[in-house]
Amino acid sequence: MHKIRHATRTTKMVVAAVAAFIVFAAVYGFAASLGLSSSGLGAGSSVVSSCGTGIQAAYTTAYASSIPGYSVSQVNLSSIPAGCNGKSYKVQLTGAGNAAVGGEMSGTLPASGATANIATSGTPDASLVTGISVVVS
């Protein structure tokens, strides 16, 4: 009887560990492919822009031994409307409960072109990121 109870407990623990790993892998994969626009959301905040709509936001990762793990190395904005060129932006990576992950990035969009690659400051942990907030004004 004791061996059966022990085997059942072990089986439950193994199943729980496998399920936790699958959920973590899925969430991490979805977070790395966030796409946001004012007309539709991936998983995060909408882009607020006074100069047009349709800006898409995503990010790239790089291994950081200081975490250790992957950090967000840059935020990539694409489909920038021509009316937004040369305008100021603010970008914030967000996590659970919309808490800030890493520092806010700010600057000016390029004077021409439909893309901007914005380097992050520090090494924001990619596994904590669930959204990207972008404001263009």
Protein Blocks (a to p, Z undefined) as FASTA:
>chain_A
ZZmmmmmmmmmmmmmmmmmmmmmmmmmmmmmmcccdfkbcfbdcddddfkbghiacdddd
dddfklgccddfbdcdehiafklgopacddddddehhiaedjdddddddfbdjbdcddde
hjddfklpgbdcdddZZ
